[in-house]
Amino acid sequence: MMKYAGAVVLGLAVVTVRLDAQANDDRLRGLFDPPTYASLHAVLDSARNAGLPTEPLIDKALEGSAKHASSDRIVTVVRDLSARLADTRTALGGYGTAEELSAGTAALRAGIAPATLADLRRLRHNEQVTIPLAVAAELVARGVRPDSASAQVLRLAAAGARDVELAALPRSFASPSVISSLYPGGPGFSAPTALDGGKSSGPVEAGKPPKRSPQRP
């Protein structure tokens, strides 16, 4: 009886996955010509069979359509994203939630090294790494060098920082006093603006005040 019940549950799960896949594919069917849809469907099928999340791929295709990108370009970008999701999963130890894979893919694209993903997985093996990866990518977007962004996030993760503490890092990295207290003698980073409103003139090293442009009277 238990084996029968287990088989029923498994069968229902398979049907649900197939229905979800069909619904997702139908979102693309009406937007693209048959050859383009066939190419996208093949990418989605391949990703699905590899255990990769397909929602980011569908979103990317929809984004391309909304931006009136060419069909060839959309297929190329979606196929590239599928490959990068697979690379991210490998860097994360062979597994990851859809959110972790999306955040990891964005981090790798920002220049964060695959070793950083592996280190975060090791440091937070019982917790998701979505927020640390997103923070690393955000730091790079704000001008921090990828290696410095990795070092800052890894140091906080190693110290047991919670997600809320990590999420606050991009808002505080421009303050020399904050960075100096957290990472004395640490690597430099680029601050977008000085604290008093003057413009930064380039990289700022931890523990040193940013250079300021002359103020007009």
C-alpha positions as CSV (number, residue, x, y, z in Angstrom):
1,M,0.0,0.0,0.0
2,M,2.8,2.4,0.9
3,K,4.6,1.7,-2.4
4,Y,1.4,2.3,-4.3
5,A,0.9,5.7,-2.5
6,G,4.5,6.6,-3.2
7,A,4.0,5.8,-6.8
8,V,0.9,8.0,-7.0
9,V,2.6,10.9,-5.4
10,L,5.6,10.6,-7.7
11,G,3.2,10.4,-10.7
12,L,1.4,13.5,-9.6
13,A,4.7,15.4,-9.2
14,V,5.7,14.4,-12.7
15,V,2.4,15.5,-14.1
16,T,2.7,18.8,-12.3
17,V,6.2,19.5,-13.6
18,R,5.0,18.7,-17.1
19,L,2.0,21.0,-16.8
20,D,4.2,23.8,-15.4
21,A,6.7,23.3,-18.3
22,Q,3.9,23.5,-20.8
23,A,2.5,26.7,-19.2
24,N,5.9,28.3,-19.3
25,D,6.5,27.3,-22.9
26,D,3.1,28.6,-23.9
27,R,4.2,32.1,-22.6
28,L,6.8,32.1,-25.4
29,R,4.8,30.4,-28.1
30,G,2.6,33.4,-28.9
31,L,5.6,35.8,-28.9
32,F,8.0,34.2,-31.3
33,D,7.9,32.7,-34.8
34,P,8.0,28.9,-35.0
35,P,11.7,28.5,-35.7
36,T,12.7,30.8,-32.8
37,Y,10.2,29.2,-30.5
38,A,11.6,25.8,-31.4
39,S,15.1,27.0,-30.6
40,L,14.0,28.4,-27.2
41,H,12.0,25.3,-26.4
42,A,15.1,23.2,-27.0
43,V,17.2,25.3,-24.6
44,L,14.5,25.1,-22.0
45,D,14.1,21.3,-22.4
46,S,17.9,20.9,-22.1
47,A,18.0,23.1,-18.9
48,R,15.0,21.3,-17.4
49,N,16.6,17.9,-18.0
50,A,19.8,19.1,-16.4
51,G,17.9,20.2,-13.3
52,L,18.4,23.9,-13.9
53,P,15.7,26.5,-13.2
54,T,14.0,27.6,-16.4
55,E,12.2,30.7,-15.1
56,P,15.3,32.9,-15.5
57,L,15.6,31.7,-19.1
58,I,12.0,32.5,-19.8
59,D,12.3,35.9,-18.2
60,K,15.4,36.6,-20.3
61,A,13.5,35.6,-23.5
62,L,10.5,37.8,-22.5
63,E,12.9,40.7,-21.7
64,G,14.5,40.3,-25.2
65,S,11.0,40.4,-26.8
66,A,10.0,43.5,-24.8
67,K,13.2,45.2,-26.0
68,H,12.6,44.2,-29.6
69,A,15.8,42.3,-29.8
70,S,16.4,40.1,-32.9
71,S,15.3,36.4,-32.6
72,D,18.9,35.2,-33.1
73,R,20.1,37.5,-30.4
74,I,17.4,36.3,-27.9
75,V,18.2,32.7,-28.6
76,T,21.9,33.3,-28.1
77,V,21.5,35.2,-24.9
78,V,19.1,32.6,-23.4
79,R,21.5,29.8,-24.4
80,D,24.4,31.6,-22.8
81,L,22.4,32.2,-19.6
82,S,21.6,28.5,-19.4
83,A,25.4,27.7,-19.7
84,R,26.2,30.3,-17.0
85,L,23.6,28.9,-14.6
86,A,25.2,25.5,-15.0
87,D,28.7,27.0,-14.3
88,T,27.3,28.7,-11.3
89,R,25.8,25.5,-9.9
90,T,29.2,23.8,-10.4
91,A,30.9,26.6,-8.5
92,L,28.4,26.3,-5.7
93,G,29.2,22.6,-5.2
94,G,26.8,21.1,-7.7
95,Y,23.6,22.3,-6.1
96,G,21.6,25.5,-5.5
97,T,18.2,27.0,-5.4
98,A,16.9,29.1,-8.3
99,E,17.6,32.2,-6.3
100,E,21.1,31.2,-5.5
101,L,21.9,30.3,-9.1
102,S,20.5,33.6,-10.3
103,A,22.5,35.6,-7.7
104,G,25.6,33.5,-8.4
105,T,25.3,34.0,-12.2
106,A,25.1,37.8,-11.6
107,A,28.1,37.7,-9.3
108,L,30.2,35.8,-11.9
109,R,29.2,38.1,-14.6
110,A,30.3,41.1,-12.4
111,G,33.7,39.5,-12.2
112,I,33.5,37.7,-8.9
113,A,35.7,34.6,-9.1
114,P,34.2,31.1,-9.0
115,A,36.3,30.3,-5.9
116,T,34.4,33.0,-4.0
117,L,31.2,31.1,-4.7
118,A,32.8,27.9,-3.5
119,D,34.1,29.6,-0.3
120,L,30.7,31.1,0.5
121,R,29.0,27.7,0.1
122,R,31.6,26.2,2.5
123,L,31.2,29.0,5.0
124,R,27.4,28.9,4.9
125,H,26.8,25.2,4.2
126,N,23.6,25.3,6.3
127,E,22.3,28.6,4.9
128,Q,21.5,30.1,1.5
129,V,24.1,32.2,-0.1
130,T,21.8,34.3,-2.2
131,I,22.3,37.5,-0.2
132,P,26.1,37.3,0.1
133,L,26.3,36.8,-3.7
134,A,23.9,39.6,-4.4
135,V,25.9,41.9,-2.1
136,A,29.2,41.0,-3.9
137,A,27.7,41.9,-7.3
138,E,26.2,45.1,-5.9
139,L,29.6,46.2,-4.5
140,V,31.2,45.7,-7.9
141,A,28.3,47.7,-9.5
142,R,29.2,50.5,-7.0
143,G,32.8,50.6,-8.1
144,V,34.5,48.1,-5.8
145,R,37.0,45.8,-7.4
146,P,35.8,42.2,-7.7
147,D,38.6,40.9,-5.6
148,S,38.0,43.5,-2.9
149,A,34.2,42.9,-3.0
150,S,34.9,39.1,-2.5
151,A,37.3,39.7,0.4
152,Q,34.8,41.9,2.2
153,V,31.9,39.6,1.8
154,L,33.9,36.5,2.7
155,R,35.3,38.1,5.8
156,L,31.8,39.0,7.0
157,A,30.5,35.5,6.2
158,A,33.4,33.9,8.0
159,A,32.6,36.0,11.0
160,G,29.0,34.7,11.0
161,A,27.3,37.8,9.8
162,R,23.6,37.5,9.1
163,D,22.0,38.4,5.8
164,V,20.7,41.7,7.2
165,E,24.2,42.7,8.2
166,L,25.6,41.7,4.8
167,A,22.9,43.6,3.0
168,A,23.9,46.8,4.8
169,L,27.5,46.6,3.4
170,P,26.9,48.3,0.1
171,R,25.3,51.3,1.9
172,S,28.3,51.7,4.2
173,F,31.3,50.9,2.0
174,A,31.9,54.5,1.1
175,S,32.7,55.4,4.7
176,P,36.5,55.1,5.4
177,S,35.8,54.8,9.1
178,V,33.4,51.9,8.7
179,I,35.7,50.0,6.3
180,S,38.7,50.7,8.4
181,S,37.1,49.3,11.5
182,L,35.9,46.2,9.7
183,Y,39.0,45.6,7.5
184,P,42.1,47.5,8.8
185,G,44.7,47.6,6.1
186,G,42.3,45.8,3.6
187,P,42.3,46.2,-0.1
188,G,41.2,49.5,-1.8
189,F,37.9,50.2,-3.3
190,S,36.3,52.9,-5.4
191,A,34.0,55.3,-3.7
192,P,31.5,57.1,-5.9
193,T,31.3,60.2,-3.7
194,A,33.1,61.7,-0.7
195,L,31.2,62.0,2.5
196,D,30.8,65.7,2.5
197,G,29.4,65.8,-1.1
198,G,32.7,66.5,-2.8
199,K,33.5,64.2,-5.7
200,S,35.9,61.3,-5.3
201,S,39.0,61.5,-7.5
202,G,39.6,57.8,-7.8
203,P,40.3,54.7,-5.7
204,V,40.1,55.0,-2.0
205,E,42.1,52.8,0.3
206,A,40.7,51.4,3.5
207,G,41.5,53.6,6.4
208,K,42.4,56.7,4.3
209,P,40.0,59.6,3.6
210,P,39.0,60.1,0.0
211,K,40.5,62.9,-2.0
212,R,38.2,65.8,-2.6
213,S,37.8,68.2,-5.4
214,P,38.2,71.9,-4.6
215,Q,34.9,73.4,-3.4
216,R,33.6,76.5,-5.2
217,P,33.1,79.5,-2.9
